[in-house]
Amino acid sequence: MLGTRNVNAQGPAHPSKIQIAHELLDEQLILAIQSINDQEASTGVSSVEWMDNYGDQYQDDIYYRKATISKLLSLLNDSNTHSIAKCYAATYLGMMHASEAATSLASNITIVVAQDSHHMECPPVGSFEPMSDALITIGTPSIFAVIQNLEESDDLKVRKPSLNVLIQIEGDKDIVRLRLQKALDAQSNTVKKARLQLAIKTLEGLNGHK
């Protein structure tokens, strides 16, 4: 469950530097689009100047998004990064719907936030299972990575959340079963086939989903 914070519709009372930077970039993009609209409405012809301005702002946004994802992935994949820092990185990668992070998130799926006396009801990163939640938020691009977890691991701490991510993404056990069966049919390794068969058997025993 996501933690609640005292944030109103106007945004946080004390925005961080990154929030301010996002706001400035967003305002520039919105201004460019609004100017194109105004010009189109009044003349029937979009302003070339503002269209170029939008293109520049859009490319800046793409560049900084890719740079941010790259740096967060470096932290997530670094064995020296503390677990809680990896949780923060995962949360933000999920917020960014960073499909390129799916494999790294899946390989770190056992990292969770302990529900101790400090974090009993509201985890510091918004979720007690940030890797799983990020994978679910990313959606379909995560499917291959979590099926790979089910193929390659016998660890219940890997298998259980991986199967749960699949169910949450698809929302239907029948579709998950088809996904797993397709992977099973394509798999030639006997050990991996056995793991996929176990995942299908486990799926059949679960309740609460169609």
DAVENGI-V117583 format. One line per field, one symbol per residue. ss: DSSP state (A for helix, B for strand, O for the rest). psi: psi as a letter, one per 40 degrees, with the letter a starting at -180 (. if undefined). burial: I if it has 24 or more other ideal C-beta (glycine too) atoms within 12 Angstrom, else O. A space follows every 50 residues. Layout:
ss: ???
psi: ???
burial: ???
This chain:
ss: OOOOOOOBOOBOOOOOAAAAAAAAAAAAAAAAAAAAAAAAAAAOOOOAAA AAAAAAAAAAAAAAAAAAAAAAAAAAAOOOOOAAAAAAAAAAAAAOOOAA AAAAAAAOOOOOOOOOOOOOOOOOOOOOOAAAAAAAAAAAAAAAAAAAAA AAOOOAAAAAAAAAAAAAAAOOAAAAAAAAAAAAAAOOOAAAAAAAAAAA AAAAOOOOOO
psi: hiiiighadeaidgiiddddddddddddddddddddddddddeehihddd ddddddddddddddddddddddddddeheehidddddddddddddefgde edddddefeehihhgaddfddgideeiegdddddddddbdeedddddddd deiehdedddddddddddddehdddddddddddddehehddddddddddd ddddeiiei.
burial: OOOOOOOOOOOOOOOOOOOOOIOOIOOOIOOIOOIIOOOOOOOOOOOOOI OOIIOOIOOOIOOOIOOIIOOIIOIIOOOOOOIOOIIIIIIIIIIIOIIO IIIIIIIIIIIIIOOOOOOOOOIIIIIIIIIIIIIIIIIOIIIIIIIIII IIIOOOOIIIIIIIIIIIIIOOIOOIIOIIOOIIOOOOOOOIOOIIOIII OIIOOOOOOO
